[in-house]
Amino acid sequence: MSKKRTLQNNLSYALRYMFDNYGMNIFLDSQKFLITLDNLIPTLEEELKLVKFAIEKNALSTILNSHNQRDVDRNFAYLRAKTILTKNGVSEKGAIYILDCFLYALDWVDDFPDYEDLSDEDFKISEVVSEDAKNKAFDEKLSSQAHNKNIKNKPVI
């Protein structure tokens, strides 16, 4: 790990500070939110990148929109946000950590997320192959097999 995450250098505490001092509105203005967060934790580049990605993919808006809802709706929003992140290439540990930091900031949970067992690898975003790309690759494979076996027509899927 390139840097040590400490209690003083921690995403969950920065988010809680923002919520306690600026309220929910700071989270709703993504530009102001990101500038403030960058000022609070400028050395946590991986976390900042992942938070930006979660905003871009609307995973955080799923959590924020359920802020004043029932617990069951909050749980559903959490699972939905986690699914959004993991389906878009975020590791499960990274997704859980980022979302748990927001849960702590919004005062949904009392304990701050565990950061000690995280590595920089947990914050990397893998490239996800789209369904169109998968289908195109499958069509090309079928086409090459059809030519190799002298099959006149490939099946239509």
N, C-alpha and C positions, 0 to 999 in steps of 0.2 A: 504494500500500500504506500502510495507516495506521500501521504500526510496523515497525521493522526486526527481522528475525529474525537473531540473532547466535549465535555459539557458546555464549555464556553464557545466552542466552534461547532454548533449543532443546528441543523435545519429546524428541528421541532421547536427549540427554544426561540429561534428567530421568528418563526411563524406565530407562536403564542404571543411574543412581544408585540408583533404587528396587530394581532387581533385585540389584545388588551388595550393597546394605545390608540388604534385607529378604527376599531370595530370591523364589522363585516364588509363595509364599503371598500376597504383597501383591497380585498380579494376580488371584488367585482370589476375593478378597473385594472385590467391586466398590465397595461403599460406602467402605471404608477406602482402597482404591486411588484413587478419585476425590478424596477429601479430601486425601490426600497429594500427588497430582499437582497439584491446585489450589493447594496451598501452595507447591509448587516453581516453578510457572510461571503465576502468576495473571494475567499480562498477555497470555498467548496464548489469548484467548477462543475464537477460531475453532478452534484445535486441540483445546481442551478440549471444545467442542461436538461436534466430529467424533468424538473418542474416546468420548464418552458415546453418540453415535448408533451407533458400531460395537459398543459393548457391548450396547445395546438390540437390535440386529439379529443378535446372536450371531456377528458376524464375528470378533471377538477371541477368543472361546472356541474357534473353529475352529483358530486359530493356537496358542493355549495348550494345547489338548488334544493337539496333535501335537509338543509340546516334546521328548519323549524318544523320538520315533519315527525311522524311517529317513529319509534325505534325500528319497527319492521321496514318502514320505507327507507330509513337510513341504512339498514343492513343491506337492503336490495341495491341502494345506490352505491354502497361500498363494493359489493360484488360486481356490479356493472362497470364501475370505474376500473377495478382490478382486471376484469376481462378485456376492457378496451386497451389497457396498457400492455398486457401480456400478448394479446393478439397482434399488437403492433411492434413486437420485438423487444419489450422490456422484460428482464428476468423477473421471475416471481418474487424473489427476495427484494429486488429493487422496487417493484411495484408496491409490495406490502409496506416497505419502509416509507416510501414517499406518501402513500395514502395514510398510514398511521401517524405520520408527522402532522398531516392536516387534521386528523381526528383529534389529536392532542391539542393542536392550536385552537380548534373550535370548541374545546372543552367537552367533547363527547366521551373521552376516556381520561382517567386520572394519571396513568403512568405514561411517561414518554417512551417512544420506541427505542428498542435496543439497537445500538449502532456499532457495538464492539465487534460483532462477527461479520461485518460487511467488508467487502473488498472493493476496489475500484472496478473490478469486473462486474459486480452486481449493478453498476450504474451504466453500463454500456447498452446501447440500443442496437439490436441486431436488425439487419435488413430483412424485411419480410417480402417473400415472393407473392405477388398478387395472383388471384385466381385466373385472370386472363393469361398471365405468363405461364402458369402451370398448364392451362388448357392448350396453349400454343405448343409448349414442349411435348405434351402428350400427343397432339396431332402430328407433330414432326416425327415422333417415334413410331407412331402407327404408319405414317407414310413411308418411312424407311423400311419398316418391316414388310409392308405390302409390296414394295419393289423387290425386296430380297426373296420373297416367297412367291412372287408372281401372282399375287392376289389382285384381282381386277378392281374391286371396290372395297374401300375400308368401311367399317361400320360407322354409322352416324350416332353420335352420343348427344 
